[in-house]
């Protein structure tokens, strides 16, 4: 079921992401991360890199309109835009006021009001587009963080399992060594007693 996960890097990005999502769904259904099923998933996940530069991937597949929306939203939300726009309005009002009857937009500056209304009408959807793109990036980053945290949790659970196995093996070896030492002591004690008995019998025979 998981044998071909190592080939994910050779598959298209969308297909690979789908397989990773399926794997994550199966991990979420596990009741115990130390179970044999979890160990199989750990072995499948270990060679697969889940850490990814989400922003770079999204920017690589972004359309021209999306890039323009990001740049416009970034510029519209800066002091550079505010100061430039205020300076433009001041120049517009002063210039048309000084020109008098020859002004191309005399008071009450109907053309300026039309330009401001048009700018406001276009700026709102551009900002919404940029916000939607940022929301998509945030969701992608959250999903990637979840995958990284999930893999870390599985790796930590696997390390705990290995440490428990090593601890049990060390405990069993310690018990075996203690049993061998006790048996050796008994053997030496029996040998010493036998030698003492033989020496006593020899001394009794001499007397």
N, C-alpha and C positions, 0 to 999 in steps of 0.2 A: 504493500500500500504506500510505503514511503521510499521505496528503493530508488525512484527516479528524481528525488528532490535534489540530488547533487547536480542535476543537469539544469537547474533553474536559471543559471547564469547564461545558458545558451538559448533560452526561450525569450520571447518578447517580454518587455517590461510589464505590460498589463497582465499577461498570462502568469508571469512569475509572482506578481503581487496577489493575483487570485489564489495561487497555490499556497502562498504564505498565509493568506487570510484563512483558507481552509485548515491549515495546520494549527493556526491560533485557535480557531473554533474548537478543534478536537482537544487541544490542551485545556481550554476552559471547561470542557466537560469532564475532565479527570477529577476524581475525588482525592487522589493521593499522588503527589509529585514524585514519590519514591517507588511507585508501582513499576512493574516491567514495561507497561505501555509508556509511562513517562520517560523511562530510560531509553526506549526506542526513539521517542521524539527528541530527546536530548542528543542522541547520536546523529539524528538527521539535521538538527538545527546547528550543531557545532561547526560544520564546515561552511555553513551559509551565513554570509554577512548581512545582518538586518540593519545596521547603521547606515544611514544614507543622508546625503546633502539634499534635503527636500527642496529648499529654495532654488538651488541650481537646477534640479530636474524640472521644476515648474517653469522656471524662466526659459529653459531650453525649448520647451514645447508651447510657449506662450505666443499668441498672435500679435501682429503689429498693433492692432487696436488696443489690446490689453497693455502693451508697453507704453503706448501713448497715454492711456488713462492713468497709469501709475505716475508717469512724469508730470502730467497736468495736475493730478491731485497733490503730489508732493510740492509742486511750485505754488499751487493755490493756497496751501496751508503754511506758507512761510512769510516772514516779515518782508522779504524781498518783493513778493507780490503785492502786499498791502501798501508798502511805501511807493512802489512803482505806480500802482493804480491811483493812489491819492495824488501823486505828482501829475499823472495824466489828466485827471479830472480838474485839477487846479489850472493846468495849462489850457485845457479846453474851455473852461469858464472864463478865464482872464482873456484869452485870445478872442473869443466870440464877443465878449463884452467890449473889448477895445475896438473891434472892427465895426461896431454899430450896425447900420443898415446893410453893410456888405458882408455881415457874418453868415457863414454857411449853416450855422445852427443858433439862431438868435434866441434870446430869452422867450419862453421858459425852457429852452434846451430840450426840445422834443426828441431830436436825434440822439442826444446823450441818454435820455430816459429809455429810448428804444434799445440802445446798445447795452445799457445796464440790465434791462429786463431780459434781453437775449442771452447775455452772459450768465445771469442767474439761472435761467432756464436750462442752459447747456451745462453749467457747472455742477448742478445737483446730480444729474444722472452719471456724470463722469466720476464724481466722488463716490456714488453708490457702486459703480463698477469697480473702483479701486478697493472699496471696503469688502465687496464680495470676493475679490481676488485674495485679499488679506485673510478673510475667513477661511477660504479654501486652503491657503498656506498653513494657517493655524491648525486646521483639522489634520492636514497631512503631517505636520510636525508632531501633534499629539499622538497620532497613530504610530508614527515611527518611534516615539519615546515609549509607547506602550509595548511595542515589539521588542525594543532593547531591554526594557525592564523585565519583560516576561522571560526573555532568554537568560538574563542575569539571574532571575529567580530559579530557573531550571538548573543553571550551572551551579548555583549555591546549594540547591537541594542535592544535586549529584555529588558535590564535594562533601556534604554532610554524610551522605550514604557511604562514600569511600572512607571517610574518617571513622565512621561507626564500624565498618568492616575491619579496618586496620586496628581499631581499639579492641574489637573482639578477638582478632587473631593474636594480638599482643597479650591479651589476657589469657587465652588458651595456652600460648607458649610459656607464659610465666607459670601457669599451673603445672604444665608438663615438666618444666625445669625444677620447680619445687618438689614435685613427686619424685623425679629422678634423684635429687639431692637427698630427700628423705630415705629413699630406697638405698642409696649409697651409704648413708650414715648407718642404717640398720645393718647393711652388709659388713661395714667396717666394725661396727660394735660386735656383731656375731663372730667375726674373725678374731678380734681382740679377746673375747671371752674364750674362744676355742684355744687360742695360744696360751692364755692364762691357765686354763684347765690342763692343757698338755704339760705346761711347765710345772704345775702342782703335782701331776701324776709322776713326772720325772723326778722331782725332788723327793716324793714319797718312796719311789723305788730305790733311790740311792740310800736313804736312811734305812 
